[in-house]
Amino acid sequence: MSEPIHEAVRPGVRGLPSLGRNLVDESLHRLQWNESPEDFPADLKEEVLQRMAALPWSRYPLGGRPWLLIDALAAQMGVAPEQVVVSEGSADLIKAVMAATLRPGDTVVMPAPTFLLYRQNARLHEAAIVEVALNAADGYALPVDTLAAAAQEAQARLVVMCAPNNPTGTVYAEAEIRRMAESIPGLLVVDEAYAEFCDQDLTGLLDLGNVILLRTFSKFYAMAGVRVGYALASPALAAELQKVVTVFPLSVFSEVAALVALEHRERFLAMRDRVVAERERIGAALATLPGVQVIPSGTNFVLIQLDRPKTDVLHHLHHRHSLLISDMAAYPELVNCVRISVGTPAQNDLVIQGFGEVLGGSRV
Ligand SMILES: Cc1ncc(COP(=O)(O)O)c(C=O)c1O
């Protein structure tokens, strides 16, 4: 019986790794997923709950889509509501973009290393993947000409990238991204999950017509657990994307939480400033240690290149200081690198102390 069921599933799905139950010990300091170190403010949570209490829960959201949020996002980003597609996080939108565009055998071009979900979703759609290596020696700069040449050669349906890049943290100039969008045959997806941490606004690229921008409430708005993301595109492209996004894509709760966040944007800008200051503090402290290179970051995390295997550092931080940082084992290009999400000042002190103990020779 299991064989026909197995056969019924598309090869692209069967080829994906199964997601196990990821048991995270809550007593550990979790600095691997680029979450906000500060929670959504308690008084704003209260406001969300009060508004939720006054809404009917029995009704499907009026008009099918979260229109209040769509209008608020359009006003804030300076685009038309027809250009905004809202869904449960940008991970879902990456899937939607690929579902709307890729046929088996199509090519997706992407830099490497970059966010792993692009590769997984391209495989799900049985697309061919062409990766163009980023080069540590030139600061992981965007290889626009090589990416564009690869896209032209394969007549790639999609080029995907994130700006700033995850996991390197590298910020790319808008002019470079524009040049890429102008020199490829298909669409350019730019994942801006961390854009607020470097104050980058790429909405000017939407006029090109072949650009899709992805944004999330998970990082800057400290709402990773609520699950809200949005795509911006030309009205024509957004209308097609909308067709593959689930009908009623957000719960009423998610919409209200996102609206409250937008209405109090200044609170999150202040949180962002604290994260950026801490990111710079961690970077400056670690850069003084022998054999450590801190990669400049425009995000809420920092990539560290070591001149030795990273196991010692990971082990010491985990067992001595209960700190979980990201081992970059999934990225062959980053063999001796670790990625650290900016934590609270106390957690960041521990990171600096732990690195010093292993690499500065003061291990206790
Ligand atoms: C580049 C990038 N895109 C998308 C996501 C997923 O964001 P969301 O929580 O909106 O699904 C992440 C999460 O770490 C990310 O790093």
The ligand as an SDF file (V2000), in Angstrom:
LIG
                    3D

 16 16  0  0  0  0  0  0  0  0999 V2000
   16.0020   36.1210    4.1790 C   0  0  0  0  0  0  0  0  0  0  0  0
   14.8290   35.5770    4.8950 C   0  0  0  0  0  0  0  0  0  0  0  0
   13.6500   35.5280    4.2670 N   0  0  0  0  0  0  0  0  0  0  0  0
   12.5530   35.0590    4.8700 C   0  0  0  0  0  0  0  0  0  0  0  0
   12.5950   34.5840    6.1660 C   0  0  0  0  0  0  0  0  0  0  0  0
   11.3550   34.0130    6.7680 C   0  0  0  0  0  0  0  0  0  0  0  0
   10.6110   35.0350    7.2930 O   0  0  0  0  0  0  0  0  0  0  0  0
    9.0870   34.8170    7.7470 P   0  0  0  0  0  0  0  0  0  0  0  0
    9.1220   34.6790    9.2260 O   0  0  0  0  0  0  0  0  0  0  0  0
    8.4080   36.0650    7.2850 O   0  0  0  0  0  0  0  0  0  0  0  0
    8.5600   33.6180    7.0560 O   0  0  0  0  0  0  0  0  0  0  0  0
   13.7940   34.6210    6.8770 C   0  0  0  0  0  0  0  0  0  0  0  0
   13.8590   34.1270    8.2610 C   0  0  0  0  0  0  0  0  0  0  0  0
   14.8570   34.0040    8.8870 O   0  0  0  0  0  0  0  0  0  0  0  0
   14.9450   35.1350    6.2140 C   0  0  0  0  0  0  0  0  0  0  0  0
   16.1310   35.1580    6.8170 O   0  0  0  0  0  0  0  0  0  0  0  0
  1  2  1  0
  2  3  1  0
  2 15  2  0
  3  4  2  0
  4  5  1  0
  5  6  1  0
  5 12  2  0
  6  7  1  0
  7  8  1  0
  8  9  2  0
  8 10  1  0
  8 11  1  0
 12 13  1  0
 12 15  1  0
 13 14  2  0
 15 16  1  0
M  END
$$$$
